[in-house]
């Protein structure tokens, strides 16, 4: 990325020039995170005079960073102009590494994908060998889209597992001799951040979704596993070593089902997407009648959480029964979270949340049974309104925040 602390001739900026650069960088960050703001809205967050904001915006327009993108609503009088980043002002790379698939995105200055994502059907269980493939396909996508590399802020990577955000280490997957963050930075030649997928999704909710402007929110990522992101006092909570939120590995039941973490009896063994697929296969093999067999052309290994959700939404009774059981276990567990954190909102996200009322109703019923009503009656539970790519948008927004914050504190 272009060095903001030097002039085009390579000389360092003086104090006045540096102050102006930092102010322009802050406006750039505000517009990236909010998509569009009026002059008064920028002024409210910057604390500068209106003429100064106008001057900075005009310079950013001349620099090819900012443009007028419309007018805001007005209760009376002249409608204020909305300012946003030009789509080609900057780019970020977003990478979602999932259990069975990796997806690569390039986002523009408004945090919108500039093309269809590159999808790699590789399993994270293949180990560090997939890193070079991810890097090569990322570079190929950048070249294919003719993106100016000098405008790429960096790459944000979301990945399941125990991720130490500060160290850039994943203690669960892709364990390398040095931090995974350093490996990707060296190979991509870009600033990189790595974050747990549930926390990335939570950050997206905090910046762009239902958690925006709220103080205490829990976000459950109901996918192959079960993740938990927490917004406490208006900020993303990571814990001492960035490892908070391992909700799926709470011991909930005595069974002999081995969890991915190596222990038995975890919530994930009875209420995750992995558990849903396993229960569906086991039931059909035991003689249960279900349209699932037809949906996968009798290849039971192809049953995944989405297949079960699809069957339930089509009225398949066996799939509905599975989701009801999963929802009851989730509700019982969420009741404990409510009594510990006293949240105002709980957001359900991930593939399993696509079951809608088939998962939400049993969750609510279990909360009614197991949670103190004085606590539960004030909590709203809803399905996320963000799309399936919210996590990667969250991690690229996190990247932007970190890069810009580093510039502001230099």
C-alpha positions in Angstrom: 0.0 0.0 0.0 1.1 3.6 -0.7 3.0 5.1 2.3 0.8 7.9 3.6 3.7 9.5 5.5 5.7 10.5 2.5 5.2 12.9 -0.4 5.2 11.7 -3.9 8.9 12.8 -4.2 9.8 10.5 -1.3 10.4 13.2 1.3 8.8 13.0 4.8 5.7 15.1 5.6 6.0 18.0 8.0 3.9 18.3 11.2 1.0 20.2 9.5 1.0 17.9 6.5 1.0 14.8 8.7 -1.9 16.1 10.8 -3.9 16.6 7.6 -3.0 13.1 6.3 -4.2 11.5 9.6 -7.5 13.5 9.4 -8.0 12.3 5.9 -7.2 8.7 6.9 -9.8 8.9 9.7 -12.5 10.1 7.3 -11.5 7.3 4.9 -12.0 4.8 7.7 -15.3 6.3 8.8 -16.7 6.1 5.2 -15.5 2.6 4.8 -17.2 1.3 7.9 -20.4 3.4 7.4 -20.6 3.3 3.5 -22.1 6.8 3.4 -22.1 9.8 5.7 -23.1 13.4 5.5 -20.8 16.3 6.4 -22.6 16.8 9.8 -22.3 13.0 10.6 -18.5 13.1 9.8 -18.2 16.3 11.9 -19.9 14.6 14.9 -17.3 11.8 14.9 -14.3 13.9 14.0 -14.9 16.9 16.2 -13.7 19.4 13.6 -15.3 22.5 12.2 -17.7 22.2 9.2 -15.4 24.3 7.0 -12.5 22.0 7.9 -14.5 18.9 7.0 -15.5 20.4 3.7 -11.9 21.2 2.9 -10.7 17.7 3.8 -13.5 16.1 1.7 -12.7 18.3 -1.3 -9.1 17.2 -1.0 -10.1 13.5 -0.8 -12.3 14.0 -3.9 -9.3 15.5 -5.7 -7.2 12.5 -4.6 -9.8 10.2 -6.1 -10.7 8.7 -2.8 -14.1 10.2 -2.0 -17.1 11.0 -4.2 -20.7 12.3 -3.7 -23.1 9.3 -3.9 -26.5 10.9 -3.3 -28.5 12.8 -0.8 -29.7 11.9 2.7 -33.2 12.2 3.9 -34.2 15.5 5.5 -37.0 16.4 7.8 -37.1 19.9 6.2 -34.9 22.1 4.1 -32.1 21.2 1.8 -31.2 17.5 1.8 -27.6 17.0 2.9 -25.1 15.4 0.5 -23.9 11.8 1.2 -20.2 11.1 0.8 -18.7 7.7 0.2 -15.5 6.1 -0.9 -14.9 5.6 -4.6 -15.1 1.9 -5.4 -11.6 2.0 -6.8 -10.2 4.0 -3.9 -8.9 0.9 -2.2 -9.3 -2.8 -2.1 -9.2 -5.6 0.5 -8.8 -9.3 0.1 -11.1 -11.5 2.2 -10.4 -15.2 2.7 -12.8 -17.7 4.4 -11.1 -20.9 5.3 -13.9 -23.4 6.2 -13.7 -27.0 7.2 -14.4 -28.2 3.6 -14.0 -25.2 1.4 -12.0 -22.0 1.1 -13.5 -18.9 -0.6 -11.5 -15.9 -1.8 -12.9 -12.4 -2.3 -11.7 -9.0 -3.4 -13.7 -6.1 -2.0 -13.7 -2.5 -3.1 -13.8 0.7 -1.2 -17.4 0.1 -0.2 -16.7 -3.4 1.1 -18.5 -5.0 -1.8 -17.2 -7.8 -3.9 -15.8 -6.8 -7.3 -16.3 -10.2 -8.8 -17.6 -13.7 -8.1 -15.5 -15.3 -5.3 -12.9 -17.9 -6.1 -13.9 -21.2 -4.5 -11.4 -24.0 -3.6 -12.9 -27.3 -2.6 -10.1 -28.2 -0.2 -10.5 -29.5 3.3 -8.8 -27.8 6.2 -7.8 -31.3 7.4 -5.4 -31.5 4.5 -3.1 -29.3 6.6 -0.5 -26.6 5.7 -0.2 -27.9 2.2 -3.3 -25.9 1.3 -1.6 -22.6 2.1 0.4 -22.3 -1.1 -2.7 -23.2 -3.1 -4.7 -20.4 -1.4 -2.0 -17.9 -1.9 -1.5 -18.8 -5.6 -5.2 -18.6 -6.3 -5.5 -15.3 -4.4 -2.7 -13.8 -6.5 -4.3 -15.1 -9.7 -7.6 -13.5 -8.8 -5.9 -10.1 -8.1 -4.1 -10.3 -11.5 -7.3 -11.5 -13.3 -9.3 -8.5 -12.0 -6.4 -6.1 -12.8 -6.4 -4.7 -9.3 -3.8 -2.0 -8.6 -1.7 -3.7 -5.9 -0.7 -0.4 -4.5 -4.3 0.1 -3.5 -4.7 -3.2 -1.6 -4.9 -2.5 2.1 -4.3 -6.1 3.0 -5.9 -9.5 3.5 -8.4 -10.5 6.2 -8.7 -14.3 6.9 -11.5 -15.9 8.9 -11.0 -19.5 10.0 -12.5 -21.8 12.6 -10.6 -22.9 15.7 -8.7 -21.4 18.6 -7.3 -18.3 17.1 -5.0 -15.9 19.0 -5.8 -12.6 17.1 -2.8 -10.7 18.5 -0.2 -13.5 17.7 -1.9 -14.6 14.5 -1.8 -18.3 15.6 -4.4 -20.9 15.1 -4.0 -23.6 17.8 -6.5 -25.9 16.1 -5.9 -25.9 12.3 -3.0 -25.2 9.9 -0.4 -25.3 12.7 2.9 -24.0 11.3 6.4 -23.6 12.8 5.8 -19.8 13.0 2.6 -17.9 13.3 0.1 -18.5 10.5 -0.2 -14.8 10.2 3.5 -14.4 9.4 3.3 -17.3 6.8 0.4 -15.6 4.9 2.0 -12.1 5.1 5.3 -13.4 3.7 3.6 -15.3 0.9 1.0 -12.7 -0.1 3.3 -9.7 0.5 0.4 -7.9 2.2 -0.6 -6.9 5.7 -2.7 -9.8 7.1 -5.0 -10.4 10.0 -6.4 -13.8 11.1 -9.5 -14.1 13.2 -11.8 -16.8 14.4 -14.9 -17.1 12.2 -17.4 -16.5 14.9 -15.7 -13.3 16.1 -15.4 -12.1 12.5 -19.2 -12.7 12.1 -19.8 -10.8 15.3 -17.7 -7.9 14.2 -19.8 -7.7 11.0 -23.0 -7.6 13.1 -21.4 -4.9 15.3 -20.4 -2.7 12.3 -23.1 -3.5 9.7 -25.8 -5.6 11.3 -28.3 -5.8 14.2 -25.6 -5.3 16.9 -24.7 -1.8 15.6 -25.2 0.8 18.3 -26.0 -1.9 20.9 -24.0 -2.6 24.1 -24.4 -6.3 25.0 -25.1 -8.8 22.2 -24.3 -12.5 21.8 -23.8 -13.9 18.3 -24.0 -17.7 17.8 -22.4 -19.1 14.7 -24.3 -22.3 14.0 -22.4 -24.0 11.3 -20.4 -27.3 11.1 -19.4 -26.3 14.6 -20.8 -23.9 17.2 -19.1 -20.6 17.8 -19.9 -17.7 20.1 -19.0 -14.0 19.6 -19.6 -11.5 22.3 -20.2 -7.7 22.2 -19.8 -6.5 25.8 -20.1 -2.8 26.6 -20.2 -2.0 22.9 -17.0 -3.8 22.0 -16.0 -7.2 20.6 -14.8 -9.3 23.5 -11.9 -11.6 22.9 -10.7 -12.6 26.3 -7.1 -12.8 27.7 -5.6 -14.8 24.8 -8.3 -14.0 22.2 -9.7 -17.5 22.8 -13.0 -16.6 24.4 -16.2 -18.0 23.0 -15.7 -21.7 22.8 -19.3 -22.3 23.6 -19.6 -25.4 21.4 -17.2 -27.3 23.7 -19.1 -26.9 26.9 -19.7 -30.4 28.4 -23.5 -30.8 28.1 -24.2 -34.5 27.9 -22.8 -37.9 28.9 -22.2 -39.7 25.6 -19.5 -41.6 23.8 -19.4 -39.3 20.8 -15.9 -37.9 20.3 -15.9 -34.2 19.6 -13.4 -32.5 17.2 -11.7 -31.1 20.3 -10.8 -34.6 21.5 -13.3 -34.7 24.4 -16.7 -36.3 24.7 -20.0 -34.8 25.7 -19.5 -31.4 24.1 -22.5 -29.4 22.9 -21.2 -29.7 19.4 -21.7 -33.5 19.5 -25.5 -33.0 19.8 -26.3 -29.5 18.4 -23.9 -28.6 15.6 -24.1 -28.9 11.9 -21.8 -31.9 12.1 -24.1 -33.5 14.7 -27.2 -32.8 12.5 -25.6 -34.5 9.5 -24.5 -37.5 11.6 -27.9 -37.9 13.2 -29.6 -37.8 9.8 -27.3 -40.5 8.3 -27.6 -42.7 11.4 -31.4 -42.4 11.4 -31.8 -43.3 7.8 -29.5 -46.3 8.1 -31.7 -47.4 11.1 -34.8 -47.3 8.8 -36.2 -43.8 9.2 -38.2 -42.6 6.3 -37.0 -39.2 4.9 -36.8 -37.3 1.6 -33.1 -36.8 2.5 -32.4 -40.0 0.7 -33.8 -38.6 -2.5 -32.1 -35.2 -2.1 -28.7 -36.9 -2.0 -29.4 -39.6 -4.6 -29.1 -42.2 -1.9 -25.4 -41.2 -1.2 -25.8 -40.6 2.5 -22.2 -39.2 2.8 -23.5 -36.1 0.9 -25.9 -35.2 3.7 -24.8 -31.9 5.3 -26.6 -29.3 7.5 -28.0 -27.5 4.5 -29.6 -30.7 3.1 -31.4 -31.3 6.4 -32.5 -27.6 6.6 -33.8 -27.8 3.0 -35.7 -31.0 3.7 -37.2 -29.5 6.9 -38.4 -26.4 5.0 -40.0 -28.8 2.4 -41.9 -30.5 5.2 -39.8 -33.6 5.9 -40.9 -34.8 9.3 -37.6 -36.6 10.2 -35.5 -33.5 9.4 -37.9 -31.3 11.5 -37.5 -33.8 14.4 -33.7 -33.5 14.2 -33.8 -29.7 14.2 -36.2 -29.7 17.1 -33.9 -31.7 19.2 -30.9 -29.6 18.2 -32.9 -26.4 19.0 -33.8 -27.7 22.5 -30.2 -28.4 23.3 -29.2 -25.0 22.0 -31.9 -23.3 24.0 -30.9 -25.0 27.2 -27.3 -23.9 26.7 -28.3 -20.4 25.6 -30.3 -20.1 28.9 -27.0 -20.4 30.8 -25.5 -17.6 28.6 -28.5 -15.3 29.3 -28.1 -15.8 33.0 -24.3 -15.1 32.9 -24.2 -12.2 30.4 -27.7 -10.6 30.6 -27.6 -9.6 26.9 -30.2 -7.4 25.2 -30.0 -9.3 21.9 -28.9 -12.8 20.7 -28.3 -13.2 17.0 -28.3 -16.7 15.3 -26.2 -17.0 12.2 -24.6 -19.7 10.1 -26.0 -22.6 8.0 -28.2 -24.0 10.7 -29.9 -20.7 11.4 -31.4 -20.9 7.9 -33.9 -23.4 9.4 -35.7 -20.3 10.7 -38.6 -21.2 13.0 -37.7 -24.9 12.9 -34.7 -24.0 15.0 -35.8 -20.7 16.6 -39.1 -22.1 18.2 -37.5 -25.0 20.1 -34.7 -22.6 21.2 -37.2 -20.2 22.7 -39.2 -23.0 24.3 -36.1 -24.4 26.0 -35.1 -20.9 27.2 -38.6 -20.5 28.7 -38.1 -23.7 30.6 -34.5 -23.3 31.8 -33.9 -19.6 32.2 -35.0 -17.2 34.9 -37.9 -15.2 33.3 -36.7 -11.9 34.8 -33.6 -12.3 32.6 -35.1 -14.0 29.5 -38.1 -11.7 29.1 -35.8 -8.7 28.1 -33.8 -10.7 25.5 -34.6 -10.6 21.8 -33.5 -13.6 19.8 -33.4 -13.2 16.0 -31.9 -14.7 12.9 -29.1 -12.7 11.4 -30.2 -10.3 8.6 -26.7 -10.3 7.1 -25.9 -12.6 4.2 -23.7 -15.7 4.2 -20.6 -13.6 3.5 -20.9 -11.5 6.6 -18.0 -13.1 8.3 -15.5 -12.3 5.5 -16.9 -8.7 5.3 -16.4 -8.5 9.1 -12.8 -9.6 9.0 -11.9 -7.2 6.1 -13.6 -4.4 8.1 -11.4 -5.5 11.1 -8.4 -5.3 8.8 -9.3 -1.8 7.7 -9.8 -0.7 11.3 -6.4 -2.2 12.4 -4.4 -0.8 9.5 -5.9 2.7 9.8 -5.6 2.7 13.6 -1.9 1.9 13.2 -1.5 4.8 10.9 -3.4 7.1 13.3 -1.1 6.2 16.2 2.2 6.4 14.4 
